[in-house]
Amino acid sequence: MNFQDFLQYVPDIIPVELPAISSHLKMAPKERIEGLKNLDIGALNARMAGVMMLFYPKEGKTHLVLIVRNTYNGVHSAQIAFPGGKFENDDFNLENTALRETHEEIGVDREKIEVIRHFTPMYIPPSNFLVHPFLGIAKEELTFYPDIREVAAIIELPLNVFLNDEIIIDARLSTSYGPNILVPAFNIQNHVVWGATAMILSELRDVLKLVLNEKS
């Protein structure tokens, strides 16, 4: 989609009632579904994190940026993610966390990002993080400067590809739930995107499709 056309839809995203768990369940491993339905966030004592779902123009077309995390000794090693990270006391709020981490991880200055709205938080059991996604817009083409300590690669995902149902797949993976289990996922530029990132992407897709369909 042309980026200038996309900008016309942005104000309509702000008042949308978020589908939350109904979107998350579409991309949840079946082993996680009951836990999602019965989740008591107040009882978790989870660590807080903020991530940025950042849209921007590339050659006039709307794109969403994702990162490939470096391989390391941890539960999120080599996974596909949004730029973002854990809340620090100096952040003041989680929106600032997402902006700070986006600058640190991919080199985009916070002044270039307009934060549109907060999306439904996502709890990640293996790391005990409650991740708060924020939708952001950069109105100019971006040059990324990934932090080589944390980011192995940048994925620039065209909006039209993101909204295409053909990228939804079932994949067999070894996860914290067990070896060789079948999970719903996105096939994004030959990367299998599953788990919390896929579930957050699912809500983003549903909101965008709702707005685009209402305006068409």
N, C-alpha and C positions, 0 to 999 in steps of 0.2 A: 504494500500500500504506500502511495505517495505520502511523505511525511506531513506536508501541509494539509492534506485531507485528514490525516490522523489527528492533527491538532484540533480540528473542528469537533471531534468526538470527545476530547478530554473533559470538558466541563460536564458532560453527561455521565461520566464515570463517578464523579464525586458523590451524588446522592444515592447511588445504587445500593440496595440492601445486599450485603455480602451473603453468598450462598453457604459459606463456611463448610461445615462437616459434609454437606451433601456433595460438594465439589471434591473435598479431600478424599472421601471414600472411593471415588472413581479410580484413584490411582494408589490406593492403599493395599499393601499385601494383605491377603485374607487373614493372616496370623495377627494382624494389627487392628482389625476392624472392631472387635469387641472392646479393646482397650480405648480406642478413640471414642466410642459411644458412651463409655462409662468414665471418661476422664474427669477428674476433679483437680483443675489447675491450682486452686487455692491450697491444696494439700501437698503439692509437689516439692516446694522449696527449691524450685528450679533456678538455674542461672539464666540471666537474660541476655539476649543477643538481638541485633538489628541488621537486616539485610536490605539491599536496594534492588528493586526491579526497574532497571533503567532503560527507557526507550530513547532513541536518538536517530538522527538522519545519517544515512550513508549512501552517497550518490543519489540523494533525493528520496530514498526509500526508507521506511520505518524498520528499525532493528532493535532487538533486545540483547543486552550483553549478559553472558554467563562466563564463569571461569572454570578451569580444570585445576583442582587443588593438587599440590605437589604430593608425591608419595612420601609418607612418613609413618612412624609407629603410632597410629591412632585410628579411631573408629571411622573417621571421614577421609582417610587417605585416598588420594587420586579420584575423588568423587567430583561430579559436576555440581556447581553451587552458584548462588548469587554472590556478588561481592558483599562482604559484611563480616561481622564478628561480634565478640562479646562486649557487653556494656562495661565501660570504665567510669569511675566516679566523676571524672572531669567532663563527661559527655553531657550532663544535665538531664538529657532524656534519650530515648531509644532512636528517635529520628536523627539526632546528632551522632549517635553511634553508627547508624547506617551511612551517614554522609562522611564521617571520619574514616571509617573502614574502606569505603569506596575509593577515597583519595589514597589511602595507604596501599591498597591492594592493586588498583589498576590505574592510579595516577590521574583521576578526574577531579578537578577542583570543585569543592562544594558550591562555589559561586555559580557554576555552570548548570547546577541541578535545581529544578523547581520540584519540590515534593508535593504531590497531588493528594495522596491520602494514604492512610494506614489500612492494611488488609488483615485478615484473621490470623492471629498467632498460631504457630505450629510447634507442638511439643515433640522433642526428639529423645526418646527413652535412652538409647545407648550412651549419650553424652549428658543427659539431664539438662538440656537447654530448652528454653521457651523462646522461639525465634519469632520476631516481629517483622513482617515484610512491609516495606514502604514502596509505593509506586512513584517513580520520579521521571521527569522529562528533561532532557538536554536539547536545546533548540538549535544547536550547531553541530557540525561534524566533529567527532572526537578522535583524538589520538591517545591510545592506551599505552601506559608505561607500567607493565605488571611488575610487582614485587617478586623477584625470582626466588625468594625464600618461601613464599606461600603459593605462588601461582605458576603452574606449569604451562598454561596456554589460555588464550582468550577465545571464546566462541561468540561470533556475531551472527545472531539468529534473525533472519528476515521475518517480519510479522506475518506475511502470507504463508510462510512455511509453518510457523508456530500454530496458526489457526487451522491448518490442514489435518484432518483426522487420520490421514495415512501415516503420520508419525507415531501414532499410538500402537504399541506392540505389547506382547507378553514375552518376558525374558526369564530364563532360568539362571538364578544367581545363588551364590552362597552369601548369606546375610546373618545378622545377629539372631534371626529367628530360626536358622537352620541351614544345612547345606542343600544345594540343588533344589531350591523352591521356586515356584512360578510366581512372578510378580508383574503387575502392570507397569509399563514404563513408556517413556518417549524415546524414539530413535532420532537423535539430534546430531546431524553431521557425523554419523557413525559412532556416536557416544550413547550408551544406554543410561538414561536419566531416570532414576527411580527414587523411592523413599520420600523424605521430606521435601526435597526440591521439586519432585514431580507433583506432589500434592499441592504445594503452593502454586506451581505453574497451572494446575488444573483449575484452581479458583480464579486465577488471573484470566485464563482462557474463557471461562464461563462468563465472567463479567464483561470482557471485551466483546464476546459473541452476542450477549444480550444487548449491549449498547449499539453495536453495529447493525443488528437485525431490526431494532426499533427505529433506527434512523434511515434504513434503506427503503 
